[in-house]
């Protein structure tokens, strides 16, 4: 009954939002809230802006997109700031077709769908309210009723510019139904809906020999010619083409570059002049955002054809590359799996991350800098801290190639292989090795992978496997540490005591005997060597730690295990190094004794409780790590 109640509430809300009145009443609404008279481009921009904007790494992140599109912050910021924002300000870019260009499964269709669904929801809000001449099949802007010679006066009074002319149908209705009395013309609030063909249209090309231009611009209703006496009577015309129905909102032009030329000619006038030709009428005004999408190959072929120059100059191309961040790629797979019927299948930790690493490596281009390899580049792009590199290095790497992310393995291929793995294992637990194996097997079946790329991709699978090996060892070793955080804290406190004594040139006092002793150089070096601190650099590193402690003390903050990233890494590695033999013996013993069995059960329990494994995946991980340590 809950769902029926919600349906009823939605219906009641829609009824509450409905409005109908005269043009004179509408002008009062415009005076009070001028935003209702905004253009289609302005409405799209305000819809995105009103959803909220965050800052991330100095870039704008629009909340409108962040639940569906991942890792595309920079292309989306460029799209909003270079197209929607200036178009909303009535600058010349509003007279351009927006063409999203990118590889398959890169998010282009998702982006367009989000704009459509967003406009539907936005038209139900006060900020996104849309009003139209009642009974108009094109839901025409009521302000078109203002005669041309009065529009300057209207602008002075209301501060709103009017663009476009009254359509032939409404011109006739104004005279015949309202006797020319503009103020009496009926106006209603409309709600965008793709299903009801209100303010949102979609055009998809088919066989050019059979597809009629009427699909775009409407057609003559021959059954009414006898009644109205002429084909040029607007009442004898069906204003039901996609360009008609998408007026005031947006139209998606699917596979635009595959269209026959006669369909594209109408876009020339529509984009530049804001009108198009239909039937035996004067030009019909339309205010709509036209969005098309294509891949790079088709686009290059299109611009190479000189016949397309006029249309090409009326297109703004926005590249939509693949995501290049591992963590965001994980989110893509999580979303795809959550939308399926296998969302309950246990996926072991790091499984999706390893698949994402493989995907990202295939999309990255070899760095021109000799000190950076692809794996290091992948980490830097994902925001990981890599010793010796900073944010300026990341920006330099991004500037090396303009087309990075326009090729590589697409998310659909990866999710297909993950799905295959899930089905093969009878909907049980799957792990990173299962998925890597499936990715490798699938390369032979992928139709568009060349022999050269196949070899590269196999190398990337090996690189992802190496990364997983390190993650797996670290996970198991961490689980083997009893009260891990406590052990790390104790080791760190011991290290800091010795560092303080070393830097201040003082002695330490033995807690048991009370006798003075020199700082434990062996202990300090055993920790520092874990992160490559040389003998010559040890003094500077220790002084840096001491300065950090002082800075924390001045701010009244406590220096703890997580206060210095490199020191934390060194402590972890030292603990793991000390435990390596214990882990090796315990995990690789085929017939463990009682003590070893107890230890294994404790580790399995910790992997389940603290790290997100289930019993199957935890035991598989232990077995695998045992084999790694015995190599």
N, C-alpha and C positions, 0 to 999 in steps of 0.2 A: 504493500500500500504506500510505502514511502515514495517510490518512484512515481506513482500516479499523483501523489500530492505535489511533487515537484513539477510535474507536467502542468498541473492545474495552476500552480503559482506562476510558472513561466507565462502561461496564457493570460492570466490576470494582469501580469506586469506589462505584457505587450499591449493589452487593451488600455491600460492606464497611460501608456506612452503615446497612444494614437492621438492625433490632433487634426482638426479640419477647421478652416475658416476662410475668410476672404483675403484678397491680396492686401487690402488695407490693414487687416489684422496681422498679416505676416510682416508688414513693414514695422509694426510695433515691436514684434519679436526681434527683428533685425536691429532696430534702434537700441534695444536693451541688451542684445547679445550678438554683436556683428560677426562672431566666429561662425554662425550658421551659414553665412554667405561665402564661406571659404571655397577655394578651388579644390579639385580632386587631388592634386599633388600636395596641397597644403594639408588636406585632411589626412593623407597617408603619413606625412611628416609628423604632424601633431599626435597622431595615434601612436607612433613609435616613441616620440619624446615623452608623451604623458605616461608611458609605461615605466619610466624611470631610467636614469643614467648613472652608472657607477664608474669609478676610475680603477684601472688595473694596469700596473706597469706603465703609467703615464698615458694609457690609451683609454678612450671612451668605450664602455661596454653597455650596450642597450639591453635592458632587461626584457624587452619585447621578444628578442631572439634567443635568450640564454637557456630556455628549457628544451629547445629543439635543435639548435645549431651549435656545434661545439668546435672550439679552436679556430673560429673564423672572425675573431674580434677586429682584426685589421681590415680585411675586405669589407666587412659590414660597416665599420666606421667610415671607410672611404665611400661606400654606397650612400650612406645617409648624408654625410657632409658635402660630398661632391655632386650628388644628384638631387636627393629629396629636399635638402635644406634650401639650396638656391632656387629649385623649381617652386618651392612653397612661397618664395619671395618674388615670384613672377619673373625671375631672370630667364634668359633665353634657353636654358637647359630644359625647361618644361616643354619646349617644342621638339624634344628628341624622344625617340623610342629607346627604352631601357633594354639593352641586350645583355643578359647574364651569360658569360662564356666560361666554361670550365669542363673538367673531365667528368665522365659518367659517375653517378652516385656521389657527387661532391656536395650536394645540398641545394642545387638550383631549384628543383621542383618543390622541395620542402620550403624554401624561402618564399616562393610564389604562393604556395598554399597557405603559409602563415599570414601573408599580406591579405589574402582573400578572407580567411577566417577572422583575422583581426578587424577588417573593415566591417564585417557582419556584426561583430560584437560592439565595435566602436559606434556604429550608427544607432545603437540602443542607449547610448550615453548622452548626457546634456552637451558635452563638448563636441561630440561627433554627430549631432542631430542633422538630418538632411530633410529639406522641404522641397516639394515639387508641385507643378501645376497638376491639379487633380484630373484624372482621366487621360493623361498623356502617356502613350506607350513608351516614350523615351524619358519619362519622369524629368521633364525639362525644368531648368532653373527659373523660378518665378520672376527673378529680376530681369529676364529677357523681355518682359512685358513693358519695361521702361523704354520709351521711344529714344532713338539715337540723339535727337536734339536736346533731350533733357538729362542726358547721362552725366555731363559735366556738373550740372546743378546738383544731381544726386550725389556725386562724389564729394562736393563741397559740404553737403549736409550730413552725409552718412560716413564719409571716409572710405567708401567701398567702390572699387572699379568694377564695371560690368563689361564682360567680354562675351560676344556671341549674339546671334540674332534669333528672334522668335521663329520657330519651325513653321513650315507651311500649314500643317494641321492646326496648330494652336492659333495661327494668324486668322485662319478661317473661323475657328471656334470663337475667337474674341469678337469677331464681327457678327456671326450668326447667333451664338448663344447668349452673348453678353452685350450686344449692341454697341461694342467699342468701349464699354465702361470697364477699364482696366482694374479699377478698385474693387469690382464685384467678382472678378475671376476667382474661382475656388482653388484653394491651396491646401495640400495635406502633407503630413509628415510621412516619409517612407522609410523602410528598413531594408538595408542591403541584404540580398540573399542570392547566392549562386544557383540554388535549386529553383527559386522562383524567377530567376533571370531579372533581378532588380539590382542595377548598379554594378553587377559583376558578370563578365562574360568570358567565354573560353572558345577560341577558334583553333581547330586542328585541321591541317590540310589532308586531303585524300586525293583520289584520282582527278587530275586537272581536267580531264575530258568530261567527267560526269559532275564534278562539283560546281555549283552555281555561285556567282558573285552575290546572289541574294542571301546566301548564308551570312555575308558580312553586312550588307546594306539594306536588307528587306526586299520585298517584292510586291508586284501588283496583285491585288485580289480580283481576279477576273470575274468572280461570281457577283461582284458589286458594280461592275461597269454599267450594266443595264440600268441599275438603280440611280447611279450618279452621273451617267452619261459621258464620262471622259476618263481616260487613263491618267490625265494630269490632275484629277481631283484628288486631294490628299486623303479624302475619306476612302478612296478606292485603293489605298496603298497600305500594305502591312509594314509598319515600322518595327520589325521583329528580328532584324539581323543582329549579329553580335555587337557591332559598333553602336547600334541604336540602344540595345539593352544595357550595354556597359556604361552608358552616359552617366556622369556624375561620380563614377567610381573607377574601376580598373578592368582592363581586358588582358587576359593571358593569350598570347599568340604562340601556340605550341609549334615547334619545328618551323619557325618563320622562314628560315633560309631554304627550306625545301619547297616553299610555296611557289605556285605559278605566278609569273610577273603581274598578271591582271589583278591579283588579290593585293599585291604590294603597292600598286599605284595609288590606291585610296589612302594609304598611310602617308604618302608624301604631303598631300593637302591637309590631312587631319593633324599631323604633327606640327607643320609649319604655320598653318592658318587657323587651326582649330575647327575645321569643317570638312565635310566630304559630300560627294555627289551621289544622289539616289534618285532613280526614276526620272520623271520629267519635271523636276522641281529645281528651285534655286538651291544653292549650297546649304547643307544642314549643319548647324553648329553642334559640336560635341565637346564636352570637357571630360577627358578620361586619361588615366595613366595606362600606357601600353607597355606591357612587359613581355619580352620574348626570351627564350634561352636556347643555347646551342653548344656544340663542342668546338674545340679549336680547329680541327681539320675542316669542318664545314665552313667555319668563319673565314679561314684563309682562302678557301676556294671561292667564297662569295666576294671578297674584296679584290680578288685577282681578276674578276670579270668586270671590264670597263663599263658594261651596261648598267651596273649597279651603283655607279658613283653618286647619283642623286640621292638614292636611299641611304647609302653609306654615310653621307654627310649629315643625315638626320638621325643617326644612331649614336648613342653613348654606350660604349662597351665597358662592362664592369667584370673583370676577371674574378671568378669564384674558384680558387684552387682547393686542393685537398687540405685538410687539417694537417699540421706538422708537429703537433704536440702529443706525446705518448699518453699523458693523463687525460687529455680531451678525447683521444681516440678510444680509450677505455670507456668513457661515458657514452660514446656512440654505440658501442657493442652492448653495453648494459641496457640502453634504451631499446635497442632492437630486440634483445632477449626478453625484456620485461613486457613487450607488446605481443609476445608469442605464447603458445600453449606449453612451452617447456621452461617457463620462468621459475618453476619450483625445483628444477634439477640443480644439484649442488655443483657449483663451479669452484674448484679449489683456488685459494688466493694466488695471485700473480699470473693466473692463466690468461686472463684478458690482457693484462699488461704485456706479457710476452708476445701475444698475437699482435698487439698494437705496436710493439717495437719493430717487429718484422714489417708491418705496413708502412710505418714512418720511414724506415731505412730505404725502402723501395722508392719513396717519393723525394728523398733528399738528393741533392747534387753534390758531387765530390768537392770538398772545400778547396779553394785555390791556395789557401795558406797551408804550408807544409807542417805546421805544428798542431793541426787539428785533423782528426780522422772522422769518419762518418758517425761512429758511436758517440764520440765526444760531442760532435755537433748536435746529435739527437738529444743528448742530455742538456746541453746549453739551451736549446730551443724550448725544452720542457721546463726551464726555470731552475734546473738543478745547479747546485754550487759545484763548480769544477775548479780545482786549484790552479791559480795562475791566470784565470779569465774573469772578466766582469761584463756588465751589461753593454758596455761600448763594443766589446768583442762580438757580442751577439748581433748588434746592429750592423757591424761591419760584414759579418757572415751573410746576413739577410740581403745586403746591398750587392753581393757578388753576382746574384742571378735574379732577373726580373720575373722569370717564369717558373721558379721553383714551386713544386706542389701541383703542377699542371699535368703530371704523369705519375705512374706508379700503380700499385695495387689498390683497388677500390674497396670500401667497407663491405659491399655486398659479397664479394668473393670470400672475404674472411668470415663473415657471418654464415655463409653457405657451408664452409668447411667446419665451423664450430657446430652448426646444426647437424652435419653429417656425423661428427664425432659423438654427439649426444645420442642420436638414433642408434649408431653402431654399438654404443655401450649400454643399450637398453634403458635409456633415461636414468642411468645411475650417475655417480660422481664422475666428473672429468677433470683432468689436470693439464698443466702446460705442455707436458710431453705428448699427450694425446693430440692436442691441437697442433703442435708443431709438426707432428707426423702427418696429420691430415692435410695441413697446408702444403707440405712437401709433395704428397701424393697427388694433390689437386693441380699442381703446376703442369703436369702432362696433359690434363684435360682442359686447360684454359686455352680457348681458341686464339686469343690475341697476343699470347706471350711468345716472342721469338726465341730461338735457340740461345742467342747471346744473352738476352734478358733472363732466360731460365737459369743459366749458370750464375749470373749475378744474384738472383733471388735465392738460389740454394746457399750461396755464401751468406746472405742476410739471415737465412734460417739458422745457419751455424752460429752467426754472431748473436742472434737472439737466444740461442741455446746456451751460449757461454754466459750471457747476462743472467739467465735463469739459474744456471749452476751456482753462481755466486750468491744469488738471492736465496736459493734453497739451503745452501750451507749456512749462511748467516741466520736464517730462520730457525734451523735445527739447533745450531750452537746457542742461539739466544734462549731457546726453550730448555736447553740443558742447564742453563745457569739458574741455580736455585735462588729465588729472590733476586732476580737479575738487577733491578734498579738499586737494591741495597748493596749488592756486591760492587756495582759500578761506582756508587757514591763513596763507599769505603776506599776503593782504589784511588779515586780522584782526590779525596781528602788527604790521603797519604802522599800523593804526588804533589799537591799544592803546599803541604807543609815543607816538603823537601825543596821545592822551587823557591819558597819564601826565604828559607835559610840560605840557599845558594846565592840568591840575588842580594841579600842583606849581609852576606859574609858572616853568618853566625852559626853556632852549633845547635843541634837538636838534642833533646833530652829523652833517653829511653824511658818509656812509660812504666816498665817493670823494675829495672835496676836503678833508674834515676841518673845514670852516668851520661856524660855528654858524648855526642858522636857526630861525625861529619855527615852532610847531606848524602843520601844514597844515590850516587851517580848511576849505578847499575840499574836501579829501578827507573829513574827518570829517562835514561836512554832507551830502556826496553819499551817504554810507552811512546817516546818521541819517534823512534825508528819505524813505528807502525804506520806513520803518515809521511815518511820520507824526510824528516828533519835531520839535516847533516850535522856532523860534529861542529862545523864552523857556524852553523845557523842556530845551534841550541840556545846560546846566550840571548840572542834577539827574541827567540820564541818565548823563552821563560820570562823575559822582561815584559813582553807583550801581554802575557797572562796576568802578570802582577799589575800592570796598568789597567787592564780590564777589571780586575777585582777592586782596585781603588775607585774607578769610575762608578761601579755599581754601589760601593759603600757611600760615595758622596750623594748619590741619588736616593739613599735609604733603601736600596734593593739588595737582595741576597744573591750572591754568585752561587749558582748551583750546577748540576750536571749538564743542563741544557743551555748554559749561558755562553759557551764558546763551541761553535760547531766542530772545528778541527780537533779540539781537545776531546770532545765527546766521541768523535770517530776513532781517535787514538785509543781511548779507554776501551771502547767496544772491541776493537781489533786485538788488543792485548788480552782481554778476557777470553776471546774466542781462540786465540793462539794457545793459551794455557789449557783450554778445554779440548783441543782438537784430538788428542790421543784418546781421551775418555769417550768422546763421541764416536770415534773410529772403531774402537773395540766394541762398544755397546751395540752400535747399529749393524755391524757386520757379523756378529756372532750368530751362527745358525741355531745353536742350542744354548741359549743364554741361561746362566745360573739364576738362582733366586734373586740375588742382589741386582743383577743386570736386568732381569725381567721387571723388577719393581721400578728401576730407573726408566726403562722404556715406557711402562704404563704411565709414569708421572709425566714424561715428555709428551706422550700422546694426549693426555688429559689437558696439558698446558696448551698444546697446539689447537685443541678443540675449543677450550674456554677463552683463550686470549688472542688467538691468531685467525680464527674463522674457518678452520678445517672441520671435516667430519671424520668419523673413525676410519673410513676407507682411505680418504685422501691423506690423512695424517700418517697412516702406516705405509702408504705408497711413497710418501716423501722421505720417511726415515730409511726405507729400503734403498731408495735412489741415492740419498746423501751418503749412506754407508758405502755404496759402490764407488761413488766419486772419491771418497777419502782413501779408499784402498787402491786407487789407480797408481 
